[in-house]
Amino acid sequence: MAIKIRLTRGGRKKRPFYRIVAINSRAKRDGKFLEILGTYNPLKDPLEFKIDRARLDRWLNLGARPTDTVRSLIRRAAHQEGL
């Protein structure tokens, strides 16, 4: 079973809110997920991005692959934290 770390959409029409989740790669975008790792709100200024780094590292060590969008968000967060 291939695991991906990707975004699932929430919020109402034209007001997106995303959760960062570990999910089976064959599951639907908003389908059943394994674990919520964080949140992303693109409407805030500056955008709001929260993630549990310990849980993220655990899934990455288990072989989960982040999508391009999640990878760029993680890089942005690491750059802002100065890591």
C-alpha positions in Angstrom: 0.0 0.0 0.0 1.5 3.3 -1.1 1.0 6.2 1.3 0.9 9.8 0.2 0.9 13.0 2.3 -1.6 15.3 0.6 -4.2 18.0 1.1 -7.9 17.3 1.6 -10.3 20.2 1.0 -12.7 21.6 3.5 -14.5 24.8 3.9 -17.4 26.3 2.0 -17.7 27.5 -1.6 -14.9 29.9 -2.5 -13.5 29.7 1.1 -11.1 26.8 1.0 -9.5 25.2 4.1 -7.2 22.2 3.8 -6.0 19.4 6.1 -2.7 17.8 5.5 -3.3 14.0 5.8 -1.5 10.7 5.4 -3.7 8.7 3.0 -3.6 5.7 0.7 -2.6 6.8 -2.7 -5.6 5.1 -4.3 -8.1 6.9 -2.1 -10.2 9.8 -3.3 -9.1 13.3 -2.5 -11.5 13.7 0.4 -11.7 10.0 1.1 -10.8 8.0 4.1 -7.4 9.0 5.5 -5.0 7.4 8.0 -4.1 10.4 10.1 -4.4 14.2 10.1 -0.9 15.8 10.2 -1.8 19.5 10.1 -3.8 22.3 8.5 -3.4 24.9 5.8 -5.4 28.0 5.4 -4.5 30.0 2.2 -6.9 32.8 2.9 -5.1 34.2 5.9 -2.4 36.9 5.3 0.2 35.6 5.9 -1.1 32.2 5.1 -1.6 29.9 8.0 0.2 26.5 8.0 0.4 24.2 11.0 1.9 20.7 11.0 3.0 18.2 13.6 6.6 17.7 12.6 7.1 14.5 14.7 4.1 12.8 13.0 5.2 14.1 9.6 8.8 12.7 10.1 7.3 9.4 11.3 5.3 9.0 8.0 8.2 10.1 5.9 10.4 7.5 7.6 7.8 4.8 6.8 8.0 5.7 3.1 5.1 8.1 2.6 5.6 10.5 -0.3 4.4 14.1 -0.1 2.7 15.7 -3.1 4.4 18.6 -4.8 2.1 21.1 -3.0 2.7 19.7 0.4 6.4 19.5 -0.3 6.5 23.2 -1.1 4.5 24.0 2.0 6.9 22.0 4.2 9.9 23.8 2.6 8.3 27.2 3.2 7.5 26.4 6.8 11.1 25.1 7.4 12.5 28.3 5.8 10.3 30.5 8.0 11.4 28.5 11.1 15.0 28.9 10.1 15.7 25.1 10.0 
